[in-house]
Amino acid sequence: IEQEEYDHVMREVDKKLQSLDKCEPALLFLKAETFRRQGDRQRTLGMIDAMLECDRFYLPGLVFAAEITYYQGDIVRATEGLTYILNHEKFFSPGSLYYRNYLVLLNAEIMVTMGRDAQLEQYLKRNLIRSFPLGPKEMEKINDITSKLKISRQKGFMNYLRRNFKILKSEN
């Protein structure tokens, strides 16, 4: 995406936010994601804070915060955040229908990073929802997990997923 497109998105979002009587977490999420894609860490974190101040139960914001925390290297806080979300997701909107498998896979990636890959298959069996296909976002996590696994475990991991889940083809 070109800088002009980012600037256009920001202008439009700012216009919309000014016309609202109250904050709108979805628009703040869009700004946070735009800052993240631009590599602006400080403003990304600022938007995440603003988004969660606006609605502390906004599930996309909680997920974004857990991801950012993990990618910054704070595995303990990321794990705490993911555990909280997974334990309370039924109370959030849009809830488990959209995020469950992605969150489980992000947590699985953290497990592998921590050297707990021996527990991976059991964790996935208990927590992934088989009735939901694995889409591009989940496949991104699966690739991240696979790249961190020892070669001897990679094939078994992928075979387990292929046997038990429908994998959606990417549109790209």
C-alpha positions in Angstrom: 0.0 0.0 0.0 1.3 3.4 -0.9 1.7 6.3 1.6 -1.0 8.2 -0.2 -3.5 5.4 0.5 -2.5 5.4 4.2 -3.0 9.1 4.3 -6.3 8.9 2.6 -7.5 6.2 5.1 -6.4 8.3 8.0 -8.2 11.5 6.7 -11.4 9.6 6.1 -11.3 7.9 9.5 -10.5 11.2 11.3 -13.4 12.9 9.5 -15.8 10.1 10.6 -14.5 10.1 14.2 -15.1 13.9 14.4 -18.7 13.5 13.3 -19.5 10.9 16.0 -20.9 11.7 19.4 -18.8 8.9 21.1 -15.7 6.9 20.3 -16.0 4.1 17.8 -13.6 1.2 18.5 -13.8 -0.2 14.9 -12.5 3.1 13.5 -9.7 3.3 16.1 -8.8 -0.3 15.2 -8.5 0.8 11.5 -6.2 3.6 12.6 -4.1 1.2 14.8 -3.8 -1.3 11.9 -2.8 1.5 9.5 -0.1 2.7 11.9 1.1 -0.9 12.4 1.4 -1.4 8.6 3.4 1.8 8.4 5.8 0.6 11.1 4.8 3.3 13.5 5.0 1.4 16.8 4.2 4.3 19.2 1.1 5.4 17.4 0.0 1.8 17.0 0.2 1.3 20.8 -1.5 4.6 21.4 -4.4 3.6 19.1 -4.7 0.2 20.9 -4.9 2.0 24.2 -7.5 4.5 22.9 -9.5 1.6 21.4 -9.6 -0.4 24.6 -10.4 2.8 26.6 -13.3 3.3 24.3 -14.5 -0.3 24.8 -12.5 -2.5 27.1 -14.3 -5.6 25.8 -13.8 -4.9 22.1 -12.5 -8.3 21.0 -10.5 -7.2 17.9 -8.7 -4.7 20.1 -8.0 -7.3 22.8 -6.6 -9.7 20.1 -4.5 -6.9 18.5 -3.1 -6.0 22.0 -2.2 -9.7 22.6 -0.5 -10.0 19.2 1.5 -6.8 19.6 2.6 -7.8 23.1 3.8 -11.2 21.8 5.6 -9.6 18.8 7.3 -7.2 21.2 8.7 -10.2 23.1 6.5 -10.1 26.3 5.4 -13.7 26.2 4.1 -13.7 29.7 1.7 -10.8 29.1 0.7 -12.1 25.7 -0.1 -15.5 27.2 -2.1 -13.9 30.0 -4.0 -11.8 27.4 -4.8 -14.8 25.2 -5.9 -16.9 28.2 -8.2 -14.1 29.3 -9.7 -13.8 25.8 -10.1 -17.6 25.3 -11.7 -18.0 28.8 -14.1 -15.1 28.3 -14.7 -15.0 24.5 -18.3 -16.0 24.7 -19.0 -12.7 26.5 -17.4 -10.6 23.7 -18.7 -9.6 20.3 -18.3 -11.1 17.7 -17.1 -14.0 20.0 -15.7 -17.4 19.1 -17.2 -17.8 15.7 -14.6 -15.5 14.2 -11.5 -15.6 16.4 -11.3 -18.9 18.3 -9.1 -20.9 16.0 -6.8 -18.0 15.3 -6.3 -17.3 19.0 -5.7 -21.0 19.7 -3.0 -21.0 17.0 -1.4 -17.8 18.3 -1.2 -19.4 21.7 0.2 -22.6 20.1 2.9 -20.5 18.4 3.8 -19.1 21.9 3.9 -22.6 23.3 6.3 -23.7 20.5 8.4 -20.5 21.1 8.7 -21.5 24.8 9.8 -25.0 23.8 6.5 -26.7 24.7 6.0 -28.3 21.3 5.5 -31.8 22.8 2.2 -30.5 24.2 1.1 -29.0 20.8 -1.1 -31.7 19.4 -3.0 -32.3 22.7 -3.5 -28.6 23.1 -4.9 -28.3 19.5 -7.2 -31.3 19.9 -8.7 -29.8 23.0 -9.1 -26.2 21.7 -9.4 -25.9 18.0 -13.0 -26.0 16.7 -13.1 -28.5 13.9 -16.3 -27.2 12.3 -14.6 -23.9 11.3 -12.3 -24.0 8.3 -8.8 -22.7 8.6 -8.6 -19.5 6.5 -5.7 -17.2 5.4 -5.2 -15.7 8.9 -5.1 -19.1 10.5 -2.7 -20.4 7.8 -0.4 -17.5 8.5 -0.2 -18.7 12.2 0.2 -22.3 11.0 3.2 -21.2 8.8 4.6 -19.3 11.8 4.3 -22.4 14.0 5.7 -24.8 11.4 8.7 -22.5 10.9 9.5 -22.8 14.7 9.0 -26.5 14.9 11.8 -29.0 14.7 11.7 -30.7 11.2 10.8 -34.0 12.8 7.5 -32.4 14.2 6.6 -30.3 11.2 5.2 -33.2 9.1 3.1 -34.6 11.9 1.7 -31.2 12.7 0.6 -30.5 9.1 -0.8 -34.1 8.7 -2.9 -33.6 11.9 -4.3 -30.3 10.5 -5.0 -31.8 7.0 -6.8 -34.8 8.5 -9.0 -32.9 10.9 -9.7 -29.5 9.3 -10.9 -28.0 6.1 -8.2 -25.6 4.8 -9.5 -22.8 2.7 -7.4 -21.8 -0.3 -6.1 -18.2 -0.3 -7.6 -15.9 -2.9 -4.1 -14.6 -3.8 
